[in-house]
Amino acid sequence: MRVTRDAVTLPDGRQAERFVLDAGGIRVTLASLGATLLAIEAPDRAGTMANVILGDADPARYPAGGADAPDAYLGATCGRVANRIRDARFALDGVMHRLAANEGRHQLHGGPDGFHRRIWRATRLARGVRMRLVSGDGDQGYPGALSATATFALLDPHTLLIAYRARTDRPTHVNLVTHPYFNLAGDGEGAIDDHVLGIAAQRFLPIDAEALPTGAEVEVAATPFDYREPRQIDAARAYNHCLLIDGPPGRVRPAATLHDPVSGRTLHLATDQPGLHFYSGDWIDGGLATRPGRPRFGARSGLCLEAEGLPDAANLPHLRSTRLDPGGVYRSRTLLRFG
């Protein structure tokens, strides 16, 4: 098992670190900028390695690396609250908190200066890296000073653990999410429409025209959201929805499988989170470039499977809460196993 690190200067002059985790199976590249997964290289059925997430192993070329760059959140840690919050506000204990909006009047993935733009303080571990970030009271409008950690570790040659923890000194909301775009054929190798997807979910959250949950919970049976039996991704359908993973939240259990029949690569995702956000990548900005000399990313170049707390739960009290109180500990564990 090898864990290497080196320093990187970002286009805006900030100093970040890059880490490579290699246990002889998959090879994972990370950056302290945004606690970001830059690359996951996995072998195909012939043993040929390819990066199976959209991104760039050099964070200096990474879209989130500059203040004026587009926010695709490629592989980044999103927070303090990932996904959308309606009208960029929520009430907590009778007090209305107004957040920094960055998607029209709403907030997406923690705001314009979310956790994906921060330099996290990193510590090398025997099998990975742990990154720490302190978010002050009022940061992007959120109450309470939050101390967060993100741990990335190879449990075996083929399994990556992603674990988050957070504590607060005032009541607040927390939902930390890793945002990789998967393409098991390899980044820049075309659309994901041939991939076979399975999701262990009997219910999903419908959304409105602004991609915010309506508050309803609907059975997936007889809908385009029924992936209980793995099947080819519906090429005629744009997905940007949270599905409610079967089994009790708080316990790691199987959530999804993704398979590319051409390369033979398969991803098994397990998590302790209540939801899995399936985004089919239909709105990927065609201006996002992969490594020099490779094709540019475009619609459906990759898909997201984001283990998460439920979106806009701060405004939908009947959903499982994302609230964190002083003395409590926010925890999230997700396993990515490649075969």
C-alpha positions in Angstrom: 0.0 0.0 0.0 1.4 3.4 -1.1 0.2 6.9 -0.2 2.2 9.6 -1.9 1.7 13.4 -1.7 3.0 16.5 -3.5 2.3 20.2 -3.6 0.4 22.0 -6.3 0.0 25.7 -7.1 -3.5 26.6 -8.2 -4.2 29.2 -10.9 -5.2 31.7 -8.3 -1.9 31.3 -6.4 -3.2 29.1 -3.6 -1.2 26.1 -2.5 -2.9 22.7 -2.4 -1.8 19.1 -2.0 -2.3 16.1 -4.2 -2.4 12.5 -2.9 -2.3 9.2 -4.7 -3.5 6.0 -3.0 -2.4 2.7 -4.6 -2.9 -0.8 -3.1 -2.4 -2.7 -6.3 -5.9 -2.7 -7.6 -7.6 0.7 -8.1 -5.5 3.9 -7.9 -7.1 7.0 -6.4 -5.9 10.6 -6.8 -7.2 13.3 -4.4 -6.7 17.0 -3.9 -7.0 19.1 -0.7 -8.8 21.6 -2.9 -12.4 20.8 -2.2 -11.5 17.4 -0.6 -11.8 16.3 -4.2 -11.6 12.9 -6.0 -9.5 13.8 -9.1 -9.3 10.3 -10.5 -10.1 6.7 -9.8 -8.2 4.4 -12.1 -9.6 0.9 -12.4 -8.7 -2.1 -14.5 -11.0 -3.5 -17.2 -11.5 -7.2 -17.9 -8.1 -7.3 -19.7 -6.4 -5.5 -16.9 -6.1 -2.1 -18.7 -6.3 0.8 -16.4 -8.5 3.9 -17.1 -9.8 6.8 -15.1 -13.5 6.0 -14.4 -14.6 9.4 -13.1 -14.6 12.7 -15.0 -11.8 15.0 -14.0 -8.1 15.7 -14.2 -5.3 14.3 -12.1 -3.8 17.8 -12.0 -5.9 20.2 -9.8 -4.2 23.2 -11.4 -6.3 22.4 -14.5 -9.4 21.5 -12.5 -12.6 23.4 -13.2 -13.2 24.3 -9.5 -9.6 25.6 -9.2 -10.3 29.2 -10.3 -12.7 31.7 -8.8 -14.3 32.3 -12.2 -14.4 28.7 -13.4 -17.7 26.9 -13.9 -19.0 24.8 -11.0 -19.4 21.3 -12.1 -18.3 19.9 -8.7 -16.3 17.2 -10.4 -15.5 14.8 -7.7 -15.6 17.5 -5.0 -17.0 17.4 -1.5 -20.1 19.5 -1.4 -21.2 21.3 1.8 -22.2 22.6 4.2 -25.4 21.3 2.8 -25.3 19.5 -0.5 -28.1 19.6 -3.1 -30.7 22.3 -3.2 -32.3 24.5 -0.5 -35.4 26.3 -1.6 -35.3 30.1 -1.7 -31.8 29.8 0.0 -33.3 29.9 3.5 -34.6 27.8 6.3 -36.1 28.3 9.8 -34.4 26.7 12.7 -35.8 27.0 16.3 -37.9 29.9 15.2 -35.1 31.9 13.5 -35.0 32.4 9.7 -31.5 31.9 8.3 -30.9 33.4 4.8 -28.2 31.7 2.8 -26.0 32.7 -0.1 -28.0 31.9 -3.3 -26.1 30.5 -6.3 -28.8 28.9 -8.5 -31.3 31.6 -9.1 -33.0 32.3 -5.8 -32.0 28.9 -4.4 -28.8 27.5 -2.9 -27.0 24.6 -4.5 -24.3 22.5 -2.9 -23.6 24.9 0.0 -23.4 28.2 -1.9 -21.1 30.1 -4.2 -18.1 29.6 -1.9 -19.0 26.1 -0.7 -16.7 23.5 0.7 -15.7 22.5 -2.9 -13.7 25.7 -3.2 -11.9 25.5 0.1 -8.4 24.2 0.8 -8.8 21.4 3.4 -5.9 20.6 5.8 -4.7 17.1 5.0 -3.0 14.4 7.0 -1.6 11.3 5.4 -2.7 8.0 6.9 -1.4 4.4 6.5 -4.1 3.6 3.9 -5.3 7.0 2.8 -5.7 10.6 3.8 -7.9 12.6 6.2 -8.8 16.2 5.4 -10.1 18.8 7.9 -12.1 22.0 7.4 -13.5 24.6 9.8 -16.5 26.6 8.6 -17.2 29.6 10.7 -20.5 30.8 12.1 -22.4 32.6 9.3 -20.4 30.9 6.5 -22.6 31.1 3.4 -25.4 32.0 5.9 -25.3 28.9 8.0 -25.5 29.1 11.8 -22.8 27.7 13.9 -19.1 27.0 13.6 -18.7 23.6 12.0 -15.6 21.4 12.2 -15.6 18.7 9.4 -13.4 15.8 8.4 -13.3 13.8 5.2 -11.5 10.5 5.2 -10.5 8.6 2.0 -9.0 5.2 2.5 -8.4 2.0 0.5 -9.8 -0.8 2.7 -8.5 -3.4 0.2 -7.1 -3.2 -3.4 -10.5 -2.6 -4.9 -12.6 -0.7 -2.2 -12.5 3.0 -1.4 -14.0 4.2 1.8 -15.3 7.8 1.9 -16.3 8.9 5.4 -17.4 12.3 6.8 -17.7 13.6 10.3 -18.8 17.0 11.6 -19.5 18.8 14.9 -21.1 22.1 15.5 -21.3 24.7 18.4 -24.8 25.8 17.4 -27.8 24.0 15.9 -27.3 23.9 12.1 -27.9 21.6 9.1 -25.2 19.4 7.5 -25.2 17.1 4.5 -21.8 16.4 3.1 -21.7 14.7 -0.3 -19.0 13.4 -2.7 -19.8 14.4 -6.3 -17.9 12.2 -8.8 -19.2 11.6 -12.3 -18.8 8.0 -13.2 -18.1 6.6 -16.7 -16.8 3.1 -16.4 -15.7 3.0 -20.0 -13.2 5.8 -19.1 -13.4 9.6 -18.9 -13.8 11.1 -22.4 -15.0 7.7 -23.8 -18.5 8.8 -24.8 -21.9 8.7 -23.2 -23.0 6.5 -20.3 -26.2 5.2 -22.1 -24.8 1.7 -22.5 -24.2 1.4 -18.7 -26.4 -1.0 -16.7 -27.7 0.5 -13.5 -29.3 -1.0 -10.4 -30.6 1.0 -7.4 -31.9 -0.6 -4.2 -34.8 1.8 -3.8 -38.6 1.4 -3.7 -39.4 5.1 -3.5 -38.1 8.4 -4.9 -38.6 12.1 -4.4 -40.4 13.9 -7.3 -39.1 17.3 -8.3 -40.6 20.5 -9.6 -39.4 22.5 -12.6 -36.5 24.0 -10.6 -35.2 20.5 -9.6 -36.4 20.9 -6.0 -38.3 18.1 -4.2 -42.0 18.6 -4.0 -42.1 16.9 -0.6 -43.9 13.8 -1.9 -42.5 10.3 -1.7 -43.6 8.1 -4.7 -43.2 4.3 -5.3 -40.8 3.6 -8.2 -43.0 0.7 -9.5 -44.2 1.4 -13.0 -42.1 4.6 -13.3 -38.9 5.4 -15.1 -37.2 5.4 -11.7 -37.5 1.6 -11.1 -34.0 0.3 -11.2 -34.6 -2.4 -8.6 -33.6 -4.9 -11.3 -30.5 -3.7 -13.1 -31.2 -2.4 -16.6 -29.7 -0.2 -19.2 -30.0 3.5 -18.4 -33.0 5.1 -20.1 -31.5 7.3 -22.8 -34.7 9.2 -23.3 -35.0 10.3 -19.7 -33.1 13.0 -17.8 -32.6 12.1 -14.2 -31.8 14.5 -11.4 -33.6 12.8 -8.5 -33.0 11.4 -5.0 -34.1 7.8 -4.4 -34.7 6.5 -0.9 -32.4 3.6 -0.3 -33.9 0.4 1.1 -33.0 -0.5 4.7 -32.4 1.6 7.8 -30.2 4.7 7.5 -27.2 4.7 9.7 -26.2 1.2 8.6 -24.0 0.6 5.6 -26.1 -1.4 3.1 -26.0 -2.0 -0.7 -27.4 1.0 -2.6 -26.4 0.7 -6.3 -24.5 -1.2 -8.9 -23.2 0.2 -12.2 -21.8 -1.9 -15.0 -20.2 -1.1 -18.3 -20.6 -4.2 -20.6 -17.9 -3.1 -23.0 -15.0 -2.8 -20.5 -16.5 -5.2 -18.0 -16.0 -2.8 -15.1 -18.5 -2.8 -12.3 -19.1 -0.5 -9.4 -20.8 -1.6 -6.2 -21.9 1.3 -4.0 -22.9 0.9 -0.4 -23.8 3.6 2.1 -25.3 4.5 5.5 -27.1 7.5 4.0 -30.9 7.6 3.5 -30.8 8.8 -0.1 -28.9 8.3 -3.4 -29.0 11.2 -5.9 -29.0 9.9 -9.5 -28.0 12.6 -12.0 -27.6 11.4 -15.6 -25.4 14.3 -16.6 -27.7 15.8 -19.1 -26.7 19.4 -18.2 -22.9 18.9 -18.1 -21.3 22.0 -19.6 -19.7 21.1 -22.9 -16.9 23.6 -22.2 -15.5 21.4 -19.5 -12.3 19.8 -20.7 -10.7 16.6 -19.7 -6.9 15.9 -19.9 -5.1 17.8 -22.7 -5.6 16.2 -26.1 -8.8 14.3 -25.0 -12.4 15.0 -26.1 -14.3 17.6 -24.1 -17.0 16.5 -21.7 -20.6 16.9 -22.8 -24.1 15.8 -21.9 -24.2 12.3 -20.4 -20.4 12.0 -20.4 -20.8 10.7 -16.9 -23.4 10.1 -14.2 -23.5 10.9 -10.5 -24.6 8.5 -7.8 -24.4 10.7 -4.7 -25.0 9.2 -1.2 -26.7 11.9 0.7 -29.1 13.2 3.3 -32.5 14.1 1.7 -32.5 17.3 -0.3 -34.2 20.4 1.1 -34.9 18.5 4.3 -34.3 21.8 6.2 -37.6 23.0 4.7 -39.4 19.6 4.6 -39.7 18.5 8.2 -41.5 15.3 7.4 -38.3 14.0 5.7 -35.4 12.6 7.6 -33.7 15.7 9.2 -30.2 17.0 8.3 -30.1 18.9 11.6 -27.0 18.7 13.8 -27.0 20.0 17.3 -24.1 20.7 19.7 -22.8 17.5 21.3 -24.0 15.5 18.3 -21.8 14.0 15.6 -22.7 14.0 11.9 -21.5 10.8 10.3 -21.5 9.5 6.7 -19.9 6.3 5.3 -19.8 5.3 1.6 -18.0 2.3 0.0 -17.1 2.2 -3.6 -15.9 -1.3 -4.7 -14.7 -1.9 -8.3 -14.6 -5.2 -10.0 
